[in-house]
Amino acid sequence: MKCSPPLHVDDVAVDHPGVTFVICRNGNPWIRDCMEVVHKNSNVCTDISGLVLGNASDRFEKFMRTQLQATLLSGVEPRKAPFGTDWPISSMETYLELMEELKVREADKRKMMDENSARLFRLSAGDSPIEKGSLWSRLR
């Protein structure tokens, strides 16, 4: 844990502007620090994995949902928040429910669910399972 705070990523991102960094789990438990690092550095993103543990009904998961919503409203652009899960610890259905509940535009959900990862991993649209109708079609 002592090497995990997102502020460490800030130093490296500044020193290596040609490298893209992804802070996992929205920086939890350093969510506010993560927001600042992602907002400040054009080469840093944060994925939205690790935010739910089961069926998204307990207090931790409700808290994490509010934190994710705050992250997206407070400066982390959806284009810098690729979709991620903790499957098989949490079901894909739980993460799809999380995405459905987010109060962001449909175009931004599409960025988070598909376009961000395609850009980060340099995939063509034809490589995306979402383009073939799996996850994205379930959110529409």
C-alpha positions as CSV (number, residue, x, y, z in Angstrom):
1,M,0.0,0.0,0.0
2,K,2.8,2.5,0.7
3,C,3.8,2.6,-3.0
4,S,0.2,2.8,-4.3
5,P,-0.9,6.4,-3.8
6,P,-1.6,8.0,-7.2
7,L,0.6,11.0,-6.4
8,H,3.6,8.7,-7.2
9,V,2.2,8.4,-10.8
10,D,2.2,12.1,-11.1
11,D,6.0,12.3,-10.9
12,V,6.5,9.5,-13.4
13,A,3.9,10.9,-15.8
14,V,5.6,14.2,-15.9
15,D,9.0,12.6,-16.5
16,H,7.6,10.3,-19.3
17,P,5.0,12.3,-21.3
18,G,5.1,9.8,-24.2
19,V,3.9,7.0,-22.0
20,T,0.2,6.4,-21.1
21,F,-0.5,5.4,-17.5
22,V,-3.7,3.9,-16.1
23,I,-4.4,4.2,-12.4
24,C,-6.5,1.2,-11.5
25,R,-9.7,1.2,-9.4
26,N,-10.2,5.0,-9.6
27,G,-7.2,5.2,-7.2
28,N,-9.2,3.8,-4.3
29,P,-8.7,4.6,-1.4
30,W,-6.9,7.8,-2.7
31,I,-9.8,8.8,-5.1
32,R,-9.3,12.6,-4.7
33,D,-5.6,12.3,-5.4
34,C,-6.3,10.2,-8.4
35,M,-8.8,12.8,-9.8
36,E,-6.1,15.5,-9.5
37,V,-3.4,13.4,-11.2
38,V,-5.7,12.3,-14.1
39,H,-6.9,15.9,-14.5
40,K,-3.4,17.4,-14.5
41,N,-1.7,14.9,-16.8
42,S,-2.8,14.3,-20.4
43,N,-1.1,10.9,-20.3
44,V,-2.8,9.5,-17.3
45,C,-6.2,7.7,-17.1
46,T,-8.1,5.8,-14.4
47,D,-10.1,2.7,-15.0
48,I,-13.4,2.1,-13.2
49,S,-12.6,-1.5,-12.0
50,G,-12.7,-2.7,-8.4
51,L,-15.7,-0.5,-7.3
52,V,-18.2,-3.2,-6.6
53,L,-17.8,-6.5,-4.7
54,G,-20.9,-8.4,-5.3
55,N,-24.4,-7.2,-6.1
56,A,-23.7,-3.5,-5.5
57,S,-26.1,-3.3,-2.6
58,D,-23.8,-2.8,0.4
59,R,-22.6,0.5,1.8
60,F,-19.1,0.2,0.4
61,E,-20.5,-0.2,-3.1
62,K,-23.0,2.6,-2.7
63,F,-20.1,4.8,-1.5
64,M,-17.9,3.8,-4.5
65,R,-20.8,4.6,-6.9
66,T,-21.0,8.1,-5.5
67,Q,-17.2,8.5,-5.7
68,L,-17.2,7.5,-9.3
69,Q,-20.0,9.9,-10.1
70,A,-18.1,12.7,-8.3
71,T,-15.0,11.8,-10.2
72,L,-16.7,12.2,-13.5
73,L,-18.4,15.4,-12.5
74,S,-15.3,17.0,-10.9
75,G,-12.8,17.0,-13.6
76,V,-12.0,13.5,-14.9
77,E,-13.3,13.5,-18.4
78,P,-15.1,10.3,-19.5
79,R,-12.5,9.9,-22.2
80,K,-9.9,9.3,-19.5
81,A,-12.0,6.6,-17.6
82,P,-12.0,3.3,-19.4
83,F,-14.3,0.5,-18.3
84,G,-12.9,-2.3,-16.2
85,T,-14.3,-5.0,-13.9
86,D,-13.1,-7.3,-11.2
87,W,-14.6,-10.3,-12.9
88,P,-14.8,-13.1,-11.7
89,I,-14.9,-11.5,-8.2
90,S,-17.9,-9.4,-9.3
91,S,-20.2,-10.3,-12.0
92,M,-20.3,-8.5,-15.4
93,E,-24.0,-7.8,-14.7
94,T,-23.1,-5.8,-11.6
95,Y,-20.7,-3.6,-13.6
96,L,-23.2,-3.2,-16.4
97,E,-25.7,-2.0,-13.8
98,L,-23.1,0.5,-12.5
99,M,-22.7,1.9,-16.0
100,E,-26.4,2.1,-16.5
101,E,-26.8,4.1,-13.3
102,L,-24.1,6.6,-14.0
103,K,-25.5,10.1,-14.8
104,V,-23.4,10.8,-17.9
105,R,-24.4,11.3,-21.5
106,E,-24.8,8.2,-23.7
107,A,-21.8,9.3,-25.8
108,D,-19.7,9.4,-22.7
109,K,-20.8,6.0,-21.7
110,R,-19.8,4.7,-25.1
111,K,-16.3,6.3,-24.6
112,M,-16.0,4.6,-21.3
113,M,-17.3,1.2,-22.5
114,D,-15.5,1.0,-25.8
115,E,-13.6,3.9,-27.3
116,N,-11.2,4.5,-24.5
117,S,-9.8,1.0,-24.4
118,A,-9.6,0.9,-28.2
119,R,-7.6,4.1,-28.1
120,L,-5.4,3.0,-25.2
121,F,-4.6,-0.4,-26.6
122,R,-4.5,0.7,-30.2
123,L,-7.3,-1.6,-31.4
124,S,-9.4,-1.0,-34.4
125,A,-13.2,-0.7,-34.1
126,G,-13.5,-4.1,-35.7
127,D,-11.6,-5.7,-32.9
128,S,-14.1,-4.6,-30.3
129,P,-16.5,-7.1,-28.9
130,I,-18.7,-4.1,-28.1
131,E,-19.0,-3.2,-31.8
132,K,-20.1,-6.8,-32.4
133,G,-23.1,-6.2,-30.0
134,S,-22.1,-7.8,-26.7
135,L,-21.7,-5.2,-23.9
136,W,-22.7,-2.0,-25.5
137,S,-26.0,-3.3,-26.9
138,R,-27.0,-4.3,-23.4
139,L,-26.7,-0.7,-22.2
140,R,-28.8,0.8,-24.9
